[in-house]
């Protein structure tokens, strides 16, 4: 007892722990023994019965498993059962050929029963049945199961990297622990190994079917020769005796093979759920009353056809209809029970107002009609989103600060082809665009007319025509500027950004600019803000510059000027004037690139005196003088543009803020510069005069 307890596996049998290790070798030894040693008929009966029972057990296990890994030993079992059948075929062939002349029971009661009872002793019928079983096993079940296993193995190998990455992602996110992750990785590897093994094991079953045909032919031919030559049997007696024994031997081997092949097909074709195959079939095939009623109707129609087996068809009609009616009644009863047992839902209460109910207004917004949605939909490769991003980047480089993000949404209240640009919730621009068409803009010197929808360029108000794609090249030949719908909206958006840039510059943007400059000139920023000038004053000065389309990129020069003048003057308008003087070269270069002569609009000396007196009197202009000044400025601006010169008015430094504020109301694109802003190395030439003749 002590020795047995010290080594329990050494003395155990198949049911003991050590027996699990010896089960495989013992089975192999039995198979080898059947291949070599002659077996008595009773032993054949035992092994054939064991083979049938084993095949039924394998089929039932495959039916009741919930996933393929629950029966991971199936490929090995498939191999061993195949070897067992082949060994039994060899052993039975030996007995049939050696003892078959003595009668049908020479090879055992099992083979005799399959040869006599199942086929009625008719060897022709038995031969046909045997061949049909072989064809079903070889051509249908085994071939289909092998193909499913092959495809499953391929897909499983392709999906392994993704499953491993998903496991790693869950582990990194903390959704699973290390132990569960290790188990899931093991399951993935085992599943891939299982389908690969099934792909190979299915080849054994197909080979077994072919071997059955060969063994049958060998038994019949060998039995005829042995019976007639060695035992002096007639041809008919030898044929009948050995053919029935061969058919019985083949059937007793092929029926378990067919069962095993069916189990293989069930295992590889199942979908892993929390139900076995039987529950899946019943739960998904017989749960829809509509399907059952339709099937009952078709069966009933067939049952009414003359010449059909009416009783059988009508019987199945009643069974299907009754099952459908039963399912409907059961479902209604379940719903009624759930309604009775369910607690009444709580009365909805209006929640208290919270900060989540506060909806802040977007600084920049773009609303589009439904036909313009493809322009802003990434899934439809809309180009407008990319154009708007480019416009914001270009604006940041040219003006000197980053505009707010544009919030885009559709608006069904707009026209189908209309769009609206909003700033802080208020409309600042509106236009129309036609996807798929082109806008031909007339710059003023075109040589022909185009057919299309006459309109105006929404950005600059120039006459334009929406044309089809076929007229694009003709429009370019005529001298039109041709752009697509996305470019039209983006150009309009860019124009409004520059026009309303001062309104978009808030304290947050100013602070971000100071933080960016502080990375390079920290001492300068700390000296100016807030010691010399407050953040609010800096914001106002920058807004004044932007209001007259002066870029604020040179923030260092602006702060240097505020450091010099901020302690002497606190008025933002005066400080803006001094900042403009410091930025004079950049302002002039913006209007007059290069180093040539500056052709500008000037003021008549008498008008300058009158305006100077008005400035000393408080800065208010008389209504008559204001109208005259505006009309003469518009006429001078028209002459200046007709001559191809930039629309720039140069006045005395003290008059510049007054005139700039006054003229900007109607002549938005007129730039008003002071004489102090002109660099010393640039020469002025008055080409048009306000208040006199040019």
C-alpha positions as CSV (number, residue, x, y, z in Angstrom):
1,X,0.0,0.0,0.0
2,X,2.8,2.3,0.9
3,X,4.5,1.8,-2.5
4,X,1.2,2.3,-4.4
5,X,0.5,5.5,-2.6
6,X,4.0,6.8,-3.3
7,X,3.5,6.3,-7.0
8,X,-0.2,6.2,-7.8
9,X,0.3,6.3,-11.5
10,X,2.5,3.2,-11.7
11,X,-0.2,0.8,-10.5
12,X,-3.3,2.5,-12.0
13,X,-5.2,1.5,-15.1
14,X,-7.1,3.6,-17.7
15,X,-9.3,5.3,-15.1
16,X,-6.5,6.1,-12.7
17,X,-4.1,9.1,-13.2
18,X,-1.4,6.9,-14.7
19,X,-4.0,5.3,-17.0
20,X,-4.5,8.6,-18.8
21,X,-0.9,8.4,-19.8
22,X,-1.1,4.7,-20.9
23,X,-4.4,5.0,-22.8
24,X,-2.8,6.1,-26.0
25,X,0.0,3.5,-26.0
26,X,-2.4,0.7,-25.1
27,X,-4.7,1.7,-28.0
28,X,-1.8,1.7,-30.4
29,X,-0.7,-1.7,-29.2
30,X,-4.2,-3.1,-29.7
31,X,-4.3,-1.7,-33.2
32,X,-0.9,-3.3,-34.0
33,X,-2.0,-6.6,-32.5
34,X,-5.1,-6.6,-34.7
35,X,-2.9,-6.0,-37.7
36,X,-0.5,-8.8,-36.9
37,X,-2.3,-11.4,-34.8
38,X,-5.3,-13.4,-35.9
39,X,-8.4,-12.7,-33.8
40,X,-11.2,-15.1,-33.0
41,X,-14.8,-14.2,-34.1
42,X,-15.8,-13.3,-30.6
43,X,-13.0,-10.8,-30.3
44,X,-14.0,-9.3,-33.7
45,X,-17.6,-8.9,-32.4
46,X,-16.3,-7.1,-29.3
47,X,-14.1,-4.7,-31.3
48,X,-16.7,-4.0,-33.9
49,X,-19.2,-3.3,-31.2
50,X,-16.7,-1.1,-29.4
51,X,-16.1,0.8,-32.7
52,X,-19.8,1.5,-33.2
53,X,-20.2,2.6,-29.6
54,X,-17.1,4.9,-29.9
55,X,-18.4,6.5,-33.0
56,X,-21.8,7.2,-31.4
57,X,-20.0,8.7,-28.4
58,X,-17.9,11.0,-30.6
59,X,-21.0,12.2,-32.5
60,X,-22.9,13.0,-29.2
61,X,-19.9,14.8,-27.7
62,X,-19.6,17.0,-30.8
63,X,-23.3,17.8,-30.7
64,X,-23.2,18.9,-27.0
65,X,-20.0,21.0,-27.0
66,X,-20.4,24.7,-27.0
67,X,-17.1,25.6,-28.8
68,X,-14.5,23.8,-30.8
69,X,-11.9,24.0,-28.1
70,X,-14.1,21.9,-25.7
71,X,-13.4,19.0,-28.1
72,X,-9.8,19.9,-28.9
73,X,-8.8,16.2,-28.9
74,X,-11.1,15.5,-31.9
75,X,-8.3,15.5,-34.5
76,X,-6.4,12.8,-32.5
77,X,-9.6,10.8,-31.9
78,X,-10.3,11.0,-35.6
79,X,-6.9,9.6,-36.4
80,X,-7.2,6.8,-33.8
81,X,-10.7,5.8,-34.9
82,X,-9.6,5.6,-38.5
83,X,-6.6,3.4,-37.6
84,X,-9.0,1.2,-35.5
85,X,-11.3,0.7,-38.4
86,X,-8.5,-0.1,-40.8
87,X,-7.0,-2.6,-38.3
88,X,-10.5,-4.2,-37.9
89,X,-10.8,-4.4,-41.7
90,X,-7.4,-6.2,-41.8
91,X,-8.4,-8.6,-39.0
92,X,-11.8,-9.3,-40.4
93,X,-10.4,-9.8,-43.9
94,X,-8.0,-12.4,-42.5
95,X,-10.9,-14.2,-40.8
96,X,-13.2,-14.0,-43.9
97,X,-10.7,-15.4,-46.3
98,X,-9.5,-18.1,-43.9
99,X,-12.8,-19.3,-42.4
100,X,-15.4,-17.9,-44.8
101,X,-16.1,-21.3,-46.4
102,X,-17.5,-22.6,-43.1
103,X,-20.5,-20.3,-43.2
104,X,-21.8,-16.8,-42.5
105,X,-20.9,-16.9,-38.8
106,X,-17.2,-17.6,-39.4
107,X,-16.3,-13.9,-39.1
108,X,-18.5,-13.3,-36.1
109,X,-22.1,-12.5,-35.3
110,X,-21.8,-8.8,-36.0
111,X,-20.6,-9.2,-39.6
112,X,-23.2,-11.9,-40.2
113,X,-26.0,-9.7,-38.8
114,X,-25.0,-6.7,-41.1
115,X,-24.7,-9.1,-44.1
116,X,-28.0,-10.9,-43.5
117,X,-30.4,-8.7,-41.5
118,X,-29.6,-5.2,-42.8
119,X,-29.6,-6.1,-46.5
120,X,-31.9,-9.2,-46.3
121,X,-29.2,-11.6,-47.4
122,X,-29.2,-10.1,-50.9
123,X,-25.7,-9.5,-51.8
124,X,-26.7,-7.2,-54.8
125,X,-28.7,-4.9,-52.5
126,X,-25.9,-5.0,-50.0
127,X,-23.3,-4.0,-52.6
128,X,-25.4,-1.1,-53.7
129,X,-26.0,0.1,-50.1
130,X,-22.3,-0.2,-49.3
131,X,-21.3,1.8,-52.4
132,X,-23.9,4.5,-51.6
133,X,-22.6,4.8,-48.0
134,X,-19.0,5.1,-49.4
135,X,-20.0,7.8,-51.9
136,X,-21.9,9.8,-49.2
137,X,-19.0,9.5,-46.8
138,X,-16.3,10.3,-49.4
139,X,-18.0,12.8,-51.7
140,X,-20.3,14.7,-49.4
141,X,-19.5,14.6,-45.7
142,X,-15.8,14.1,-45.6
143,X,-15.1,16.4,-48.5
144,X,-17.3,19.2,-47.1
145,X,-15.8,18.9,-43.6
146,X,-12.3,19.0,-45.0
147,X,-13.1,22.1,-47.0
148,X,-14.6,23.8,-44.0
149,X,-11.6,22.9,-41.9
150,X,-9.2,24.2,-44.6
151,X,-11.0,27.5,-44.9
152,X,-11.4,27.8,-41.1
153,X,-7.7,27.2,-40.6
154,X,-6.8,29.8,-43.2
155,X,-9.1,32.4,-41.7
156,X,-8.0,31.6,-38.2
157,X,-4.4,32.2,-39.1
158,X,-5.2,35.5,-40.8
159,X,-7.2,36.6,-37.8
160,X,-4.5,35.7,-35.2
161,X,-2.6,39.0,-35.3
162,X,-5.8,41.0,-34.9
163,X,-6.9,38.9,-32.0
164,X,-3.5,39.2,-30.3
165,X,-3.6,42.9,-30.7
166,X,-7.1,43.1,-29.3
167,X,-6.0,41.1,-26.3
168,X,-3.0,43.4,-25.8
169,X,-5.3,46.5,-26.1
170,X,-7.7,45.1,-23.4
171,X,-4.7,44.3,-21.2
172,X,-3.2,47.8,-21.6
173,X,-6.6,49.4,-21.0
174,X,-7.0,47.5,-17.7
175,X,-10.1,45.6,-18.9
176,X,-8.5,42.2,-18.3
177,X,-5.8,40.9,-16.0
178,X,-2.5,39.3,-16.9
179,X,-3.8,35.8,-16.2
180,X,-6.9,36.2,-18.4
181,X,-4.8,37.7,-21.2
182,X,-2.5,34.7,-21.0
183,X,-5.5,32.3,-21.1
184,X,-7.0,34.2,-24.1
185,X,-3.7,34.0,-26.0
186,X,-3.5,30.3,-25.3
187,X,-7.1,29.8,-26.6
188,X,-6.3,31.7,-29.8
189,X,-3.2,29.5,-30.4
190,X,-5.2,26.3,-29.6
191,X,-8.0,27.3,-31.9
192,X,-5.6,27.8,-34.8
193,X,-3.9,24.5,-34.0
194,X,-7.3,22.8,-33.9
195,X,-8.5,23.9,-37.4
196,X,-5.0,23.1,-38.8
197,X,-5.1,19.6,-37.3
198,X,-8.7,19.1,-38.5
199,X,-7.6,20.0,-42.0
200,X,-5.0,17.3,-42.0
201,X,-7.1,14.7,-40.1
202,X,-9.9,15.0,-42.6
203,X,-7.5,13.5,-45.2
204,X,-7.4,10.3,-43.1
205,X,-11.1,9.9,-43.3
206,X,-11.1,10.3,-47.1
207,X,-8.3,7.8,-47.3
208,X,-10.3,5.4,-45.1
209,X,-13.2,5.5,-47.6
210,X,-11.0,4.7,-50.5
211,X,-9.4,1.9,-48.5
212,X,-12.9,0.4,-47.8
213,X,-13.5,0.1,-51.6
214,X,-10.1,-1.6,-52.1
215,X,-10.7,-4.0,-49.2
216,X,-14.1,-4.9,-50.5
217,X,-12.7,-5.7,-53.9
218,X,-9.9,-7.7,-52.4
219,X,-12.3,-9.7,-50.2
220,X,-14.6,-10.5,-53.1
221,X,-12.0,-11.5,-55.6
222,X,-9.8,-13.3,-53.0
223,X,-12.9,-15.1,-51.5
224,X,-13.9,-16.4,-55.0
225,X,-10.4,-17.7,-55.7
226,X,-9.9,-19.3,-52.2
227,X,-13.4,-20.8,-52.2
228,X,-13.2,-22.3,-55.6
229,X,-9.5,-23.3,-55.7
230,X,-8.9,-24.4,-52.1
231,X,-12.3,-25.5,-50.8
232,X,-13.9,-26.9,-54.0
233,X,-16.9,-24.5,-53.8
234,X,-18.9,-23.6,-56.8
235,X,-18.7,-20.2,-58.3
236,X,-22.3,-19.3,-57.1
237,X,-21.8,-20.6,-53.6
238,X,-18.4,-18.9,-53.2
239,X,-19.7,-15.7,-54.6
240,X,-22.8,-15.6,-52.3
241,X,-20.8,-16.6,-49.2
242,X,-17.8,-14.4,-49.6
243,X,-19.8,-11.4,-51.0
244,X,-22.2,-11.4,-48.1
245,X,-19.4,-11.6,-45.6
246,X,-17.5,-8.8,-47.4
247,X,-20.6,-6.6,-47.5
248,X,-21.3,-7.2,-43.9
249,X,-17.6,-6.4,-43.1
250,X,-17.8,-3.3,-45.2
251,X,-21.1,-2.1,-43.7
252,X,-20.0,-2.7,-40.1
253,X,-16.9,-0.5,-40.8
254,X,-18.5,2.2,-43.0
255,X,-21.4,3.0,-40.8
256,X,-19.2,4.0,-37.9
257,X,-17.0,5.9,-40.4
258,X,-20.1,7.8,-41.6
259,X,-21.0,8.7,-38.0
260,X,-17.4,9.9,-37.3
261,X,-17.4,12.0,-40.5
262,X,-20.7,13.5,-39.5
263,X,-19.2,14.4,-36.1
264,X,-16.3,16.0,-37.9
265,X,-18.6,18.1,-40.0
266,X,-20.6,19.2,-37.0
267,X,-17.5,20.2,-35.1
268,X,-15.9,22.4,-37.8
269,X,-19.2,23.9,-39.1
270,X,-20.6,25.0,-35.8
271,X,-20.6,28.7,-34.7
272,X,-19.3,29.2,-31.1
273,X,-22.2,30.4,-28.9
274,X,-23.5,29.6,-25.4
275,X,-25.7,26.8,-27.0
276,X,-24.9,23.4,-28.4
277,X,-25.8,22.4,-32.0
278,X,-29.2,21.0,-31.0
279,X,-30.2,24.1,-29.1
280,X,-29.1,26.3,-32.0
281,X,-31.1,24.4,-34.6
282,X,-34.3,24.2,-32.5
283,X,-33.9,27.8,-31.2
284,X,-33.3,29.2,-34.7
285,X,-35.4,27.0,-36.9
286,X,-38.6,26.5,-34.9
287,X,-39.1,29.9,-33.1
288,X,-40.6,32.1,-35.8
289,X,-44.4,31.5,-36.2
290,X,-44.5,33.3,-39.5
291,X,-42.1,30.8,-41.0
292,X,-44.1,27.9,-39.7
293,X,-47.4,29.3,-41.0
294,X,-45.9,29.9,-44.5
295,X,-44.4,26.4,-44.5
296,X,-47.8,25.0,-43.4
297,X,-49.5,26.9,-46.2
298,X,-47.2,25.5,-48.9
299,X,-47.6,22.0,-47.5
300,X,-51.3,22.4,-47.5
301,X,-51.4,23.5,-51.2
302,X,-49.2,20.5,-52.1
303,X,-51.6,18.2,-50.1
304,X,-54.5,19.4,-52.2
305,X,-52.9,18.5,-55.5
306,X,-54.5,15.3,-57.0
307,X,-52.2,12.3,-57.0
308,X,-50.1,13.5,-54.1
309,X,-50.1,11.6,-50.8
310,X,-52.7,13.9,-49.4
311,X,-52.9,12.4,-45.9
312,X,-49.2,12.8,-45.2
313,X,-49.0,16.4,-46.6
314,X,-52.1,17.5,-44.7
315,X,-50.8,15.8,-41.5
316,X,-47.6,17.9,-41.7
317,X,-49.7,21.0,-42.5
318,X,-51.6,20.5,-39.2
319,X,-48.5,19.8,-37.3
320,X,-46.7,23.0,-38.5
321,X,-49.8,25.2,-38.1
322,X,-50.4,23.8,-34.6
323,X,-46.8,24.5,-33.6
324,X,-47.0,28.1,-34.9
325,X,-50.2,28.6,-33.0
326,X,-48.6,27.2,-29.8
327,X,-45.6,29.5,-30.2
328,X,-47.8,32.6,-30.6
329,X,-49.9,31.7,-27.6
330,X,-46.8,31.1,-25.5
331,X,-45.3,34.4,-26.5
332,X,-48.5,36.3,-25.7
333,X,-48.7,34.6,-22.3
334,X,-45.1,35.5,-21.6
335,X,-45.7,39.1,-22.5
336,X,-48.8,39.2,-20.3
337,X,-46.9,37.8,-17.4
338,X,-44.1,40.3,-17.8
339,X,-46.5,43.2,-17.9
340,X,-48.3,42.0,-14.8
341,X,-45.0,41.3,-12.9
342,X,-43.3,44.5,-14.1
343,X,-43.3,47.4,-11.8
344,X,-44.9,50.6,-13.0
345,X,-42.4,52.9,-14.6
346,X,-41.5,55.9,-12.5
347,X,-43.1,59.2,-13.5
348,X,-40.7,61.2,-15.6
349,X,-39.4,64.3,-13.8
350,X,-38.1,67.3,-15.4
351,X,-34.4,67.6,-14.4
352,X,-33.1,70.7,-12.8
353,X,-31.3,73.2,-15.1
354,X,-27.6,72.8,-15.1
355,X,-24.5,74.2,-16.8
356,X,-24.9,71.5,-19.4
357,X,-27.9,73.3,-20.7
358,X,-25.8,76.4,-21.5
359,X,-24.9,76.4,-25.2
360,X,-22.0,78.7,-26.0
361,X,-22.0,80.4,-29.4
362,X,-19.3,79.3,-31.9
363,X,-17.0,82.1,-32.9
364,X,-16.9,81.0,-36.5
365,X,-19.6,79.0,-38.2
366,X,-20.4,77.7,-41.7
367,X,-24.0,76.5,-42.4
368,X,-24.7,74.8,-45.8
369,X,-27.8,73.7,-47.6
370,X,-28.4,70.1,-48.3
371,X,-26.9,70.1,-51.8
372,X,-23.7,71.4,-50.4
373,X,-23.3,68.7,-47.8
374,X,-21.0,66.6,-50.2
375,X,-18.5,69.5,-50.2
376,X,-18.0,69.2,-46.4
377,X,-18.5,65.5,-45.9
378,X,-15.2,63.6,-45.5
379,X,-16.9,60.3,-46.4
380,X,-17.7,61.8,-49.8
381,X,-14.2,63.3,-50.2
382,X,-15.5,66.8,-49.8
383,X,-12.8,69.4,-50.8
384,X,-14.1,72.3,-48.8
385,X,-12.8,71.1,-45.4
386,X,-9.3,71.0,-46.8
387,X,-9.7,74.4,-48.4
388,X,-10.9,75.9,-45.1
389,X,-7.9,74.4,-43.2
390,X,-5.6,75.9,-45.8
391,X,-7.3,79.3,-45.5
392,X,-6.8,79.3,-41.7
393,X,-3.1,78.4,-42.0
394,X,-2.6,81.1,-44.7
395,X,-4.4,83.7,-42.5
396,X,-2.3,82.8,-39.5
397,X,0.9,83.2,-41.6
398,X,-0.2,86.5,-43.2
399,X,-2.1,88.3,-40.4
400,X,-0.2,87.0,-37.3
401,X,-2.7,85.0,-35.2
402,X,-4.7,81.8,-35.5
403,X,-8.4,82.2,-36.2
404,X,-10.9,80.1,-34.3
405,X,-11.9,76.7,-35.5
406,X,-14.8,76.7,-38.0
407,X,-17.9,74.7,-36.9
408,X,-19.7,73.4,-39.9
409,X,-23.3,72.1,-39.9
410,X,-26.2,71.6,-42.3
411,X,-29.2,74.0,-42.2
412,X,-32.4,72.8,-43.9
413,X,-33.8,76.3,-43.6
414,X,-31.3,77.6,-46.1
415,X,-31.7,77.1,-49.9
416,X,-30.5,73.9,-51.4
417,X,-27.3,75.6,-52.8
418,X,-27.0,78.4,-50.2
419,X,-24.4,78.8,-47.5
420,X,-24.1,81.2,-44.6
421,X,-21.0,82.3,-42.7
422,X,-21.6,83.4,-39.1
423,X,-19.3,85.3,-36.7
424,X,-20.3,85.0,-33.0
425,X,-23.7,83.8,-34.0
426,X,-24.5,86.6,-36.4
427,X,-24.5,86.4,-40.2
428,X,-21.6,88.2,-41.9
429,X,-21.8,86.6,-45.3
430,X,-24.1,84.5,-47.5
431,X,-23.8,83.1,-51.0
432,X,-24.6,80.2,-53.4
433,X,-22.5,77.5,-54.8
434,X,-23.3,74.7,-57.3
435,X,-21.3,71.5,-56.9
436,X,-20.2,70.1,-60.2
437,X,-20.4,73.5,-61.9
438,X,-17.8,76.2,-62.3
439,X,-18.0,80.0,-61.5
440,X,-16.7,82.1,-64.4
441,X,-15.8,85.5,-62.9
442,X,-15.5,88.5,-65.2
443,X,-12.4,90.5,-64.1
444,X,-13.5,93.4,-66.5
445,X,-11.8,92.4,-69.8
446,X,-13.5,89.4,-71.3
447,X,-13.9,88.8,-75.0
448,X,-17.1,86.8,-75.1
449,X,-20.3,85.8,-73.3
450,X,-21.2,82.5,-71.6
451,X,-24.5,80.6,-71.2
452,X,-25.3,79.8,-67.6
453,X,-26.7,81.2,-64.3
454,X,-25.8,84.9,-64.0
455,X,-24.7,85.9,-60.5
456,X,-22.0,87.8,-58.7
457,X,-18.8,86.7,-57.1
458,X,-19.8,86.5,-53.3
459,X,-16.4,87.7,-52.1
460,X,-15.8,90.8,-54.2
461,X,-19.1,91.4,-56.0
462,X,-17.7,91.0,-59.5
463,X,-20.1,89.8,-62.3
464,X,-20.0,86.1,-62.8
465,X,-21.7,83.1,-64.4
466,X,-22.2,79.6,-63.2
467,X,-21.3,77.3,-66.1
468,X,-21.2,73.6,-66.9
469,X,-17.9,71.8,-67.1
470,X,-18.1,71.7,-70.9
471,X,-17.7,75.5,-71.1
472,X,-14.7,75.7,-68.7
473,X,-12.0,75.9,-71.4
474,X,-14.0,78.4,-73.5
475,X,-14.4,80.6,-70.5
476,X,-10.7,80.6,-69.9
477,X,-10.1,81.5,-73.5
478,X,-12.5,84.4,-73.2
479,X,-10.5,85.8,-70.2
480,X,-12.8,84.7,-67.3
481,X,-11.4,83.5,-64.0
482,X,-12.8,80.0,-63.6
483,X,-13.1,78.4,-60.1
484,X,-15.0,75.5,-58.7
485,X,-17.7,75.6,-56.0
486,X,-15.3,74.8,-53.1
487,X,-12.9,77.5,-54.1
488,X,-15.8,80.0,-54.3
489,X,-16.8,79.3,-50.7
490,X,-13.2,79.2,-49.4
491,X,-12.4,82.5,-51.1
492,X,-15.5,84.2,-49.7
493,X,-14.6,82.8,-46.3
494,X,-11.0,84.1,-46.6
495,X,-12.2,87.5,-47.5
496,X,-14.5,87.7,-44.5
497,X,-11.8,86.5,-42.2
498,X,-9.6,89.4,-43.1
499,X,-12.4,91.9,-43.0
500,X,-13.5,90.8,-39.5
501,X,-10.2,89.8,-38.1
502,X,-10.4,92.5,-35.4
503,X,-13.6,91.0,-34.0
504,X,-11.9,87.5,-33.8
505,X,-8.9,88.7,-31.7
506,X,-9.9,88.2,-28.1
507,X,-7.9,88.3,-24.9
508,X,-7.2,84.6,-25.1
509,X,-5.6,85.0,-28.5
510,X,-3.6,88.0,-27.3
511,X,-2.3,86.1,-24.3
512,X,-1.3,83.2,-26.6
513,X,0.6,85.6,-28.8
514,X,2.4,87.1,-25.8
515,X,3.2,83.6,-24.5
516,X,4.7,82.7,-27.9
517,X,6.8,85.8,-28.0
518,X,7.8,85.3,-24.3
519,X,9.6,82.1,-25.3
520,X,12.1,84.3,-27.2
521,X,11.9,87.7,-25.5
522,X,10.6,87.0,-22.0
523,X,12.0,90.2,-20.6
524,X,10.3,92.4,-23.2
525,X,6.9,90.9,-22.6
526,X,7.3,91.2,-18.8
527,X,8.3,94.9,-19.1
528,X,5.4,95.9,-21.3
529,X,2.5,93.7,-20.0
530,X,1.1,94.5,-17.6
531,X,3.7,96.9,-16.1
532,X,3.5,99.5,-18.9
533,X,0.3,98.7,-20.8
534,X,-2.5,96.4,-19.7
535,X,-3.6,93.3,-21.6
536,X,-6.8,95.0,-22.5
537,X,-5.0,98.0,-24.0
538,X,-2.7,95.7,-26.0
539,X,-5.8,93.9,-27.3
540,X,-7.4,97.2,-28.3
541,X,-4.3,98.4,-30.1
542,X,-4.0,95.1,-32.0
543,X,-7.6,95.3,-33.0
544,X,-7.2,98.8,-34.3
545,X,-4.3,97.6,-36.5
546,X,-6.4,94.7,-37.8
547,X,-9.4,96.9,-38.4
548,X,-7.3,98.7,-41.0
549,X,-5.9,95.4,-42.3
550,X,-2.4,95.9,-40.8
551,X,-0.8,92.5,-40.0
552,X,0.3,92.0,-36.4
553,X,3.1,89.5,-37.1
554,X,5.8,91.9,-36.0
555,X,4.7,91.7,-32.4
556,X,8.2,92.5,-31.2
557,X,8.2,95.9,-32.8
558,X,4.7,96.6,-31.5
559,X,5.8,95.8,-27.9
560,X,9.0,97.8,-28.3
561,X,7.0,100.8,-29.3
562,X,4.6,100.4,-26.4
563,X,7.6,100.1,-24.1
564,X,8.8,103.5,-25.3
565,X,5.5,105.3,-25.5
566,X,3.3,103.5,-23.1
567,X,4.4,105.4,-20.0
568,X,3.8,108.8,-21.8
569,X,0.5,108.0,-23.4
570,X,-2.4,105.8,-22.2
571,X,-4.9,106.4,-25.0
572,X,-5.0,103.2,-27.2
573,X,-5.7,105.4,-30.3
574,X,-2.6,107.5,-29.8
575,X,-0.6,104.4,-29.1
576,X,-2.0,102.8,-32.2
577,X,-0.8,105.8,-34.2
578,X,2.8,105.5,-32.9
579,X,2.7,101.7,-33.5
580,X,1.7,102.4,-37.1
581,X,4.7,104.8,-37.5
582,X,7.0,102.0,-36.2
583,X,5.4,99.6,-38.6
584,X,5.5,102.2,-41.4
585,X,7.9,100.4,-43.7
586,X,5.9,97.1,-43.5
587,X,2.6,99.0,-44.1
588,X,4.0,100.8,-47.1
589,X,5.5,97.6,-48.5
590,X,2.1,96.0,-48.2
591,X,0.6,98.7,-50.5
592,X,3.7,99.4,-52.7
593,X,6.0,96.3,-53.0
594,X,9.5,97.1,-54.1
595,X,11.4,100.4,-53.8
596,X,9.8,102.5,-56.5
597,X,8.0,105.8,-56.4
598,X,4.8,105.9,-54.4
599,X,1.8,107.2,-56.4
600,X,-0.8,108.2,-53.9
601,X,-3.9,110.3,-53.4
602,X,-3.3,113.6,-51.5
603,X,-5.4,116.3,-49.8
604,X,-5.7,119.9,-51.1
605,X,-3.9,122.3,-48.7
606,X,-7.1,124.3,-48.1
607,X,-9.0,121.1,-47.2
608,X,-6.3,120.1,-44.8
609,X,-6.6,123.5,-43.0
610,X,-10.4,123.0,-42.7
611,X,-10.0,119.5,-41.4
612,X,-7.3,120.6,-39.0
613,X,-9.7,123.3,-37.6
614,X,-12.4,120.6,-37.3
615,X,-10.0,118.3,-35.4
616,X,-9.1,121.1,-33.0
617,X,-12.8,121.8,-32.4
618,X,-13.5,118.2,-31.3
619,X,-13.2,116.1,-34.4
620,X,-16.8,116.5,-35.7
621,X,-17.4,117.4,-39.3
622,X,-20.2,119.5,-40.6
623,X,-22.8,117.5,-42.6
624,X,-22.1,119.5,-45.8
625,X,-18.3,119.2,-45.4
626,X,-18.7,115.5,-44.7
627,X,-20.7,114.8,-47.8
628,X,-18.4,116.9,-50.0
629,X,-15.3,115.1,-48.5
630,X,-16.9,111.7,-49.1
631,X,-17.9,112.4,-52.7
632,X,-14.5,113.9,-53.6
633,X,-12.7,111.0,-52.0
634,X,-14.8,108.5,-54.0
635,X,-14.0,110.4,-57.2
636,X,-10.3,110.5,-56.4
637,X,-10.3,106.8,-55.6
638,X,-12.0,106.1,-59.0
639,X,-9.4,108.1,-60.9
640,X,-6.6,106.4,-58.9
641,X,-7.9,102.9,-59.7
642,X,-8.5,103.8,-63.4
643,X,-4.9,104.7,-63.6
644,X,-3.9,101.3,-62.2
645,X,-2.5,102.8,-59.0
646,X,-3.0,101.4,-55.4
647,X,-5.9,103.0,-53.5
648,X,-3.7,104.8,-50.9
649,X,-4.4,108.2,-49.4
650,X,-1.5,110.0,-47.6
651,X,-2.3,112.8,-45.1
652,X,-0.8,114.6,-42.1
653,X,-0.1,112.4,-39.1
654,X,-2.7,114.2,-37.0
655,X,-5.5,113.9,-39.5
656,X,-5.0,110.2,-40.3
657,X,-7.1,108.7,-37.5
658,X,-10.0,111.0,-38.2
659,X,-10.0,110.4,-42.0
660,X,-9.4,106.7,-41.7
661,X,-12.4,106.3,-39.4
662,X,-14.6,108.5,-41.5
663,X,-13.8,107.2,-45.0
664,X,-13.7,103.5,-43.9
665,X,-17.5,103.5,-43.6
666,X,-18.0,103.7,-47.4
667,X,-14.6,103.2,-49.0
668,X,-13.5,100.1,-47.2
669,X,-10.6,99.3,-49.5
670,X,-9.1,102.7,-49.3
671,X,-5.9,102.7,-47.2
672,X,-5.2,105.9,-45.3
673,X,-1.5,106.5,-44.3
674,X,0.1,109.3,-42.5
675,X,3.2,111.1,-43.8
676,X,5.1,109.9,-40.7
677,X,4.6,106.3,-41.8
678,X,6.4,106.8,-45.1
679,X,10.1,105.7,-44.9
680,X,12.6,108.3,-45.6
681,X,14.0,106.4,-48.6
682,X,10.7,106.3,-50.4
683,X,9.6,109.1,-52.7
684,X,5.9,110.3,-52.8
685,X,4.1,111.5,-55.9
686,X,0.5,112.8,-55.7
687,X,-1.4,111.4,-58.7
688,X,-4.9,112.3,-57.6
689,X,-6.1,115.1,-55.3
690,X,-9.1,115.4,-52.9
691,X,-10.4,118.9,-52.8
692,X,-8.7,120.1,-56.0
693,X,-7.7,118.9,-59.5
694,X,-5.2,116.1,-60.1
